[in-house]
Amino acid sequence: MKLFICHESALEYWRQRRALPENSADRRCRVVLPKGATPVASLALSGLEVPVHILLARPGNRRKPTIETQHVYSGETPIGSFMNVGEDFGVSSPEFCFLQMAERLTLIELVELGYELCGVYSLPLLGDKNVPKKGFYNRQALTSAKKLEAFLESTKGARGHKKAERALRYLLDGSASPMETKLAIFLTLPYKLGGFGFSPPKLNRQVKLVKSARKYFKKDYYVCDLFWPETKTAVEYDSDFCHTGSERIADDSNRRSALNLMGVNVVSVTRQQLFSPVGFEGVVRVISKHLEKRLRFEENSFAAEHRKLRNQLLSVYYETPTFLIP
């Protein structure tokens, strides 16, 4: 009997492989889920941590688990729910995995996961000894906000569906790093969730240089981390890892000069500014001016929600998990 990996194990699979399988469109399928569980020893060969999460069609035939955690999905699985990745097992597609993880994550955690699945990076697994110094892996996007929306349309009534739909409102395609994701979330979430309510930017958008600019800077285009085309505003996250060394500093300087020549307002956000409530608010007010958007939040109520958001997004980077804004 073929087994179907789901939930945390499916997410682990995609983070481990960091790519869709070849001919992924042909591998997406609708399946008849097994009603009972069978031994999953063969899954150990896939390198997944135990317990392995598998999906069944009926709770009555659950058996005492050995190295698996058994979940039940009683509705019909739509096309695109799984991908065939081996003779013995399939895995929840990135879209189905997103829906399944809505049961397990907070709203903000689910938004972060959505950015990752729709972005061009993967977080490392626990215990990974080969993680790059920057702390994540580069890859092609596994899905998109449009694909997630289409999938959720076909799974109405499923557990976690309402939260998944809510998280989808705040997702953007194309994030290139976890910190870009956090920056975008801070800037675009509504006030009631602790964000600053800016309109959604384009992530990692190319800005093509005119001929005269190409002559000076020897580039056809630059890529902006967050870009608002309507006001020609770019927000760049200057990570400690990517922006050190004289050659890199010179390249960043040329980049800003070229974008300024193109009429683009460039606002840089450093790690120190992002992690400082007061420093970050100062940068936000500069962005607000360029976007011609007045900040209209009530200080006390917003401060409480912003503190919660900071605790969720940034506390993992601190020895002390609380992060208060004055």
Secondary structure, DSSP 4 states (H G I P E B T S, - for coil): --EEE-HHHHHHHHHHH-SPPTTHHHHEE-----SS----GGGGGGTPPSSEEEEES-GGG----SSEEEEE--SPPPTTSEEE-SSSEEEE-HHHHHHHHTTTS-HHHHHHHHHHHHTTEEPPPTT-TT--TTSSEE---S--HHHHHHHHHTTTTSTTHHHHHHHHTT--S---SHHHHHHHHHHHS-GGGTS--PPPPEEEEEEEPPHHHHHHH--SEEEEEEEETTTTEEEEEE-TTTS-SHHHHHHHHHHHHHHHHTT-EEEEEEHHHHH-HHHHHHHHHHHHHHHT------HHHHHHHHHHHHHHHHGGGSSSS-----
